[in-house]
Amino acid sequence: MHPKPFLKLITMKAKINWIENYLLEGDSDTGKKFFMNTGDGVSEFSPAELVLQALAGCTMMDCVLIISKSRKKIKRFWVEVEAEEAKVYPKMFTKIFLNYHFVGKELDASLIERAIKLSEEKYCRVHAMLRGNVNITSSYTLNQS
Protein backbone atom coordinates (compact mmCIF):
# COMPACT_ATOMS: atom_id res chain seq x y z
CA MET A 1 0.00 0.00 0.00
CA HIS A 2 1.34 3.41 -0.98
CA PRO A 3 0.89 6.22 1.52
CA LYS A 4 -1.14 9.17 0.35
CA PRO A 5 0.50 12.60 0.52
CA PHE A 6 -0.99 14.54 3.40
CA LEU A 7 -1.17 17.76 1.40
CA LYS A 8 -2.50 18.12 -2.11
CA LEU A 9 -0.96 21.55 -2.66
CA ILE A 10 2.67 21.59 -1.60
CA THR A 11 4.48 24.91 -1.65
CA MET A 12 7.36 24.07 0.65
CA LYS A 13 9.10 20.85 1.62
CA ALA A 14 11.75 19.87 4.14
CA LYS A 15 13.53 16.70 5.16
CA ILE A 16 15.27 16.07 8.48
CA ASN A 17 17.99 13.43 8.75
CA TRP A 18 19.22 11.90 11.99
CA ILE A 19 23.04 12.03 12.19
CA GLU A 20 23.84 10.73 15.69
CA ASN A 21 22.66 11.17 19.28
CA TYR A 22 20.46 14.30 19.05
CA LEU A 23 22.19 15.85 16.03
CA LEU A 24 19.84 16.37 13.10
CA GLU A 25 20.47 17.76 9.62
CA GLY A 26 17.71 19.62 7.83
CA ASP A 27 17.42 19.92 4.06
CA SER A 28 14.97 22.21 2.32
CA ASP A 29 13.59 21.91 -1.18
CA THR A 30 15.66 25.01 -2.02
CA GLY A 31 18.89 23.12 -1.27
CA LYS A 32 19.68 24.86 2.00
CA LYS A 33 21.00 22.84 4.95
CA PHE A 34 20.94 23.45 8.70
CA PHE A 35 21.65 21.50 11.84
CA MET A 36 19.71 21.09 15.09
CA ASN A 37 20.83 19.61 18.37
CA THR A 38 19.90 19.72 22.02
CA GLY A 39 21.70 19.37 25.31
CA ASP A 40 24.64 21.02 27.01
CA GLY A 41 27.73 21.98 25.06
CA VAL A 42 26.24 21.78 21.58
CA SER A 43 26.76 24.52 19.01
CA GLU A 44 23.58 23.96 17.01
CA PHE A 45 20.19 25.43 17.85
CA SER A 46 17.45 23.34 19.40
CA PRO A 47 14.16 23.08 17.51
CA ALA A 48 12.48 25.31 20.12
CA GLU A 49 15.19 27.97 19.73
CA LEU A 50 14.61 27.88 15.99
CA VAL A 51 10.91 28.54 16.53
CA LEU A 52 11.74 31.72 18.48
CA GLN A 53 14.25 32.81 15.86
CA ALA A 54 11.78 32.09 13.07
CA LEU A 55 9.19 34.27 14.82
CA ALA A 56 11.64 37.14 15.26
CA GLY A 57 13.03 36.78 11.75
CA CYS A 58 9.63 36.63 10.12
CA THR A 59 8.30 39.75 11.81
CA MET A 60 11.58 41.60 11.24
CA MET A 61 11.44 40.93 7.50
CA ASP A 62 7.89 42.25 7.41
CA CYS A 63 8.88 45.40 9.32
CA VAL A 64 11.84 46.04 7.01
CA LEU A 65 9.61 45.67 3.95
CA ILE A 66 6.86 47.92 5.34
CA ILE A 67 9.31 50.61 6.44
CA SER A 68 11.25 50.49 3.15
CA LYS A 69 8.00 50.96 1.23
CA SER A 70 7.61 54.18 3.22
CA ARG A 71 11.00 55.20 1.78
CA LYS A 72 12.50 55.50 5.27
CA LYS A 73 15.95 54.18 6.14
CA ILE A 74 16.74 51.92 9.08
CA LYS A 75 20.22 52.35 10.52
CA ARG A 76 20.04 49.38 12.90
CA PHE A 77 17.30 46.93 13.83
CA TRP A 78 17.16 43.92 16.14
CA VAL A 79 14.58 41.98 18.09
CA GLU A 80 15.12 40.36 21.46
CA VAL A 81 12.86 37.38 22.18
CA GLU A 82 12.03 35.91 25.56
CA ALA A 83 9.84 32.88 26.08
CA GLU A 84 8.28 31.16 29.04
CA GLU A 85 7.63 27.46 28.76
CA ALA A 86 5.29 25.13 30.58
CA LYS A 87 6.82 23.09 33.41
CA VAL A 88 5.41 19.80 32.12
CA TYR A 89 5.90 18.03 28.80
CA PRO A 90 5.61 18.85 26.02
CA LYS A 91 6.90 22.11 27.61
CA MET A 92 5.14 24.32 25.10
CA PHE A 93 5.84 28.01 25.08
CA THR A 94 3.14 29.68 27.15
CA LYS A 95 4.31 33.27 26.67
CA ILE A 96 6.56 34.95 24.14
CA PHE A 97 7.72 38.55 24.40
CA LEU A 98 9.25 40.38 21.44
CA ASN A 99 11.19 43.59 22.09
CA TYR A 100 11.84 45.43 18.82
CA HIS A 101 14.76 47.90 18.71
CA PHE A 102 14.93 50.44 15.88
CA VAL A 103 17.63 53.03 15.19
CA GLY A 104 17.23 55.60 12.43
CA LYS A 105 16.89 59.34 11.96
CA GLU A 106 14.04 58.98 9.48
CA LEU A 107 11.92 56.71 11.67
CA ASP A 108 9.01 57.81 13.84
CA ALA A 109 6.74 56.10 16.34
CA SER A 110 3.69 55.95 14.08
CA LEU A 111 5.62 54.20 11.30
CA ILE A 112 7.17 51.70 13.73
CA GLU A 113 3.82 50.96 15.39
CA ARG A 114 2.16 50.50 12.00
CA ALA A 115 4.89 48.13 10.77
CA ILE A 116 4.77 46.00 13.91
CA LYS A 117 0.96 45.87 13.92
CA LEU A 118 0.75 44.86 10.26
CA SER A 119 3.39 42.20 10.72
CA GLU A 120 1.93 40.71 13.88
CA GLU A 121 -1.71 40.85 12.81
CA LYS A 122 -1.58 40.31 9.06
CA TYR A 123 1.67 39.24 7.42
CA CYS A 124 3.92 37.16 9.68
CA ARG A 125 2.99 33.51 9.10
CA VAL A 126 5.00 32.29 12.07
CA HIS A 127 3.16 34.70 14.37
CA ALA A 128 -0.14 33.53 12.89
CA MET A 129 0.73 29.86 13.51
CA LEU A 130 1.65 30.52 17.14
CA ARG A 131 -1.13 32.99 17.91
CA GLY A 132 -4.00 31.35 19.76
CA ASN A 133 -1.70 28.77 21.36
CA VAL A 134 0.81 31.16 22.92
CA ASN A 135 0.35 34.54 24.57
CA ILE A 136 2.54 36.78 22.37
CA THR A 137 3.22 40.36 23.45
CA SER A 138 5.63 42.99 22.21
CA SER A 139 7.09 46.42 22.75
CA TYR A 140 9.59 48.58 20.93
CA THR A 141 12.26 51.20 21.42
CA LEU A 142 13.14 53.86 18.89
CA ASN A 143 16.42 55.73 18.84
CA GLN A 144 16.36 58.50 16.24
CA SER A 145 20.11 59.05 16.14
LOTILO-949071 format. One line per 3 residues: number of its first residue (from 1); their letters; for each residue x, y, z of N, C-alpha, C, O. Coordinates in steps of 0.02 Angstrom, whole numbers. Last residue first. Example, Ala and Ser with C-alpha at 12.3 -4.5 7.8 and 13.67 -1.06 7.14 Angstrom:
2 = sa = 642,-112,354,684,-53,357,645,2,394,670,57,402; 660,-284,390,615,-225,390,660,-165,390,712,-166,423
//
This chain:
145 = sqn = 939,2924,820,1006,2953,807,1036,2925,743,1092,2944,725; 816,2887,875,818,2925,812,886,2957,800,890,3012,771; 767,2738,933,821,2787,942,829,2823,876,848,2792,826
142 = lty = 637,2656,1004,657,2693,944,710,2744,963,698,2787,1006; 576,2499,1055,613,2560,1071,634,2590,1005,647,2555,956; 425,2406,1089,479,2429,1046,515,2488,1077,487,2524,1119
139 = sst = 343,2250,1126,354,2321,1137,411,2342,1091,441,2300,1057; 222,2115,1138,282,2149,1110,284,2222,1134,234,2250,1157; 164,1946,1161,161,2018,1173,224,2050,1145,274,2016,1131
136 = inv = 72,1802,1148,127,1839,1118,116,1913,1130,64,1940,1111; 29,1656,1215,18,1727,1228,79,1766,1204,132,1763,1235; -10,1526,1104,41,1558,1146,21,1631,1155,-3,1663,1108
133 = ngr = -114,1491,1025,-85,1439,1068,-36,1467,1119,-23,1437,1171; -145,1611,968,-200,1568,988,-176,1511,1033,-215,1486,1074; -2,1612,864,-57,1650,896,-115,1603,911,-132,1561,870
130 = lma = 76,1530,785,82,1526,857,24,1559,894,5,1537,949; 39,1564,655,37,1493,676,40,1485,752,10,1439,779; 61,1702,654,-7,1676,644,-13,1603,667,-64,1584,695
127 = hvr = 200,1705,666,158,1735,719,87,1707,715,57,1689,766; 229,1649,543,250,1615,603,210,1640,663,188,1601,705; 181,1742,451,149,1676,455,169,1637,518,130,1597,543
124 = cyk = 147,1907,459,196,1858,484,163,1790,494,122,1781,539; 36,1991,417,84,1962,371,128,1906,397,144,1860,359; -60,2032,521,-79,2015,453,-28,1974,414,-47,1926,380
121 = ees = -14,2058,650,-85,2043,641,-103,2018,570,-156,1987,561; 124,2081,644,97,2036,694,25,2015,681,5,1959,698; 134,2173,535,170,2110,536,136,2060,583,120,2004,563
118 = lki = 51,2279,575,38,2243,513,72,2175,512,43,2125,490; 118,2315,696,48,2293,696,31,2253,633,1,2200,637; 245,2355,648,239,2300,696,167,2272,694,158,2211,692
115 = are = 208,2464,565,245,2406,538,237,2345,584,224,2290,560; 145,2551,658,108,2525,600,142,2462,573,108,2412,559; 251,2581,743,191,2548,770,150,2516,713,123,2461,721
112 = ils = 337,2646,652,358,2585,687,297,2546,711,293,2486,701; 259,2757,616,281,2710,565,301,2643,597,283,2590,571; 244,2821,740,184,2798,704,203,2747,650,166,2698,639
109 = adl = 377,2853,779,337,2805,817,278,2778,777,264,2718,779; 492,2860,640,451,2891,692,405,2837,722,396,2784,694; 651,2875,555,596,2836,583,557,2875,634,584,2919,668
106 = ekg = 763,2939,513,702,2949,474,641,2914,503,586,2922,477; 866,2897,596,845,2967,598,777,2978,564,739,3022,585; 863,2746,686,861,2780,622,833,2849,627,781,2860,659
103 = vfh = 838,2593,759,881,2652,760,878,2681,690,890,2646,640; 734,2487,857,746,2522,794,792,2581,806,786,2616,856; 693,2338,926,738,2395,935,754,2425,867,784,2392,825
100 = ynl = 564,2245,1002,592,2271,941,635,2332,958,616,2374,999; 540,2110,1092,559,2179,1104,597,2204,1043,655,2186,1032; 418,1992,1123,462,2019,1072,477,2092,1089,430,2131,1099
97 = fik = 381,1855,1220,386,1927,1220,438,1949,1169,495,1926,1171; 271,1723,1246,328,1747,1207,324,1823,1207,271,1853,1195; 212,1592,1346,216,1663,1334,278,1678,1292,331,1648,1303
94 = tfm = 220,1456,1334,157,1484,1357,154,1559,1346,99,1587,1336; 286,1331,1235,292,1401,1254,223,1424,1276,174,1413,1241; 273,1166,1306,257,1216,1255,273,1285,1281,274,1297,1341
91 = kpy = 310,1042,1365,345,1105,1380,335,1158,1325,383,1189,1302; 226,931,1347,281,942,1301,317,1009,1309,353,1030,1264; 290,918,1511,295,902,1440,227,905,1407,177,884,1436
88 = vka = 281,1061,1622,270,990,1606,274,980,1530,262,1026,1491; 297,1196,1628,341,1155,1670,336,1080,1654,380,1041,1671; 301,1295,1478,264,1256,1529,314,1212,1567,366,1193,1540
85 = eea = 408,1438,1459,381,1373,1438,346,1339,1497,360,1352,1555; 427,1597,1392,414,1558,1452,384,1492,1429,340,1491,1386; 548,1690,1303,492,1644,1304,488,1610,1372,539,1596,1404
82 = eve = 601,1834,1216,601,1796,1278,540,1751,1277,487,1770,1254; 700,1913,1097,643,1869,1109,653,1833,1175,706,1806,1189; 740,2064,1019,756,2018,1073,693,1979,1088,638,2007,1093
79 = vwf = 784,2120,862,729,2099,904,756,2051,956,790,2002,940; 853,2263,778,858,2196,807,797,2183,851,763,2229,873; 929,2376,672,865,2347,692,879,2277,720,914,2238,688
76 = rki = 993,2533,610,1002,2469,645,934,2443,667,888,2482,679; 939,2621,514,1011,2618,526,1030,2551,559,1077,2518,538; 822,2624,388,837,2596,454,913,2593,460,947,2567,416
73 = kkr = 738,2751,298,797,2709,307,805,2688,380,796,2727,426; 587,2755,204,625,2775,263,682,2725,273,676,2666,257; 490,2725,110,550,2760,89,590,2790,148,621,2842,142
70 = sks = 393,2640,140,381,2709,161,439,2754,143,439,2814,158; 451,2523,108,400,2548,62,379,2619,79,352,2655,37; 529,2506,221,562,2524,158,512,2550,106,529,2593,66
67 = iil = 430,2467,313,466,2530,322,500,2552,258,499,2612,241; 393,2343,257,343,2396,267,377,2464,274,355,2513,244; 517,2272,260,481,2284,198,432,2342,204,429,2385,161
64 = vcd = 545,2272,398,592,2302,350,557,2318,285,566,2372,257; 433,2200,445,444,2270,466,491,2305,418,479,2363,399; 455,2073,385,394,2112,370,405,2186,386,389,2229,346
61 = mmt = 574,2038,448,572,2047,375,511,2087,354,516,2129,309; 529,2030,582,579,2080,562,578,2092,487,581,2149,465; 443,1922,578,415,1987,591,465,2043,573,444,2097,552
58 = cga = 540,1820,548,481,1832,506,453,1902,516,441,1938,467; 630,1827,656,652,1839,588,595,1856,541,600,1900,499; 548,1792,766,582,1857,763,602,1874,691,592,1930,669
55 = laq = 509,1661,725,460,1713,741,491,1782,734,464,1826,701; 633,1598,712,589,1604,654,537,1658,665,521,1697,619; 676,1602,844,712,1640,793,671,1649,730,674,1701,698
52 = lvl = 582,1516,901,587,1586,924,622,1629,872,602,1685,858; 613,1399,830,545,1427,827,547,1501,847,516,1543,814; 744,1376,869,731,1394,799,661,1423,791,650,1467,749
49 = eap = 724,1335,999,759,1398,987,747,1422,915,740,1482,903; 662,1212,973,624,1266,1006,657,1333,996,623,1384,986; 768,1137,914,708,1154,875,667,1211,907,641,1253,871
46 = sfe = 925,1217,958,873,1167,970,812,1185,927,807,1242,904; 1071,1250,859,1010,1272,893,963,1213,904,962,1165,865; 1237,1189,893,1179,1198,851,1119,1222,893,1119,1215,954
43 = svg = 1334,1161,985,1338,1226,951,1277,1240,907,1267,1296,886; 1320,1096,1151,1312,1089,1079,1312,1158,1047,1293,1208,1078; 1324,1100,1291,1386,1099,1253,1380,1091,1178,1430,1079,1144
40 = dgt = 1179,1005,1331,1232,1051,1351,1292,1044,1304,1308,990,1281; 1042,990,1211,1085,968,1265,1139,1020,1280,1144,1071,1247; 1019,966,1035,995,986,1101,1041,958,1154,1076,908,1143
37 = nmf = 1015,1024,866,1042,980,919,1012,1004,984,982,1058,987; 1018,1045,690,985,1054,755,1017,1006,804,1042,953,785; 1075,1127,542,1082,1075,592,1046,1095,656,1042,1154,673
34 = fkk = 1036,1146,367,1047,1172,435,1051,1114,482,1033,1058,465; 1041,1190,194,1050,1142,248,1058,1179,314,1084,1235,316; 950,1217,41,984,1243,100,987,1189,154,941,1148,160
31 = gtd = 875,1177,-66,944,1156,-64,983,1182,-4,1043,1170,2; 743,1200,-67,783,1250,-101,857,1234,-98,899,1271,-125; 687,1107,13,680,1095,-59,717,1148,-100,722,1142,-161
28 = sdg = 809,1081,143,749,1111,116,745,1096,41,794,1075,11; 864,978,274,871,996,203,805,1027,180,751,1001,196; 945,963,430,886,981,392,904,1000,321,953,1035,309
25 = ell = 1008,845,538,1023,888,481,959,900,442,924,853,424; 1035,826,713,992,819,655,1015,867,600,1038,922,614; 1090,750,858,1110,793,802,1068,776,740,1065,718,719
22 = yne = 1078,669,966,1023,715,952,1038,763,895,1002,812,885; 1159,532,900,1133,559,964,1073,603,950,1022,579,925; 1173,578,727,1192,536,784,1167,570,847,1154,631,847
19 = iwn = 1080,613,619,1152,601,609,1177,555,664,1200,499,650; 927,608,536,961,595,599,1034,580,584,1048,538,540; 862,734,432,900,671,438,932,666,506,961,715,531
16 = ika = 718,803,367,764,804,424,796,735,429,761,684,429; 660,903,237,677,835,258,728,841,314,775,880,309; 526,1000,168,588,994,207,598,921,224,550,881,226
13 = kmt = 440,1109,55,455,1043,81,520,1045,121,563,1088,109; 304,1205,-2,368,1203,32,378,1133,60,332,1102,85; 186,1187,-62,224,1246,-82,293,1247,-51,335,1287,-71
10 = ilk = 71,1073,-117,133,1080,-80,171,1140,-106,186,1144,-166; -84,1020,-107,-48,1078,-133,14,1088,-90,8,1110,-33; -117,908,-33,-125,906,-106,-86,962,-138,-57,953,-192
7 = lfp = -38,824,98,-59,888,70,-65,881,-5,-22,851,-38; -1,696,125,-50,727,170,-72,795,147,-120,823,174; -5,568,0,25,630,26,-26,665,70,-86,665,56
4 = kph = -32,400,53,-57,458,17,-21,520,44,-7,524,104; 74,258,35,45,311,76,22,370,33,54,387,-17; 29,108,-44,67,170,-49,34,224,-6,-26,234,-10
1 = m = 42,-59,0,0,0,0,44,62,0,92,68,39
//
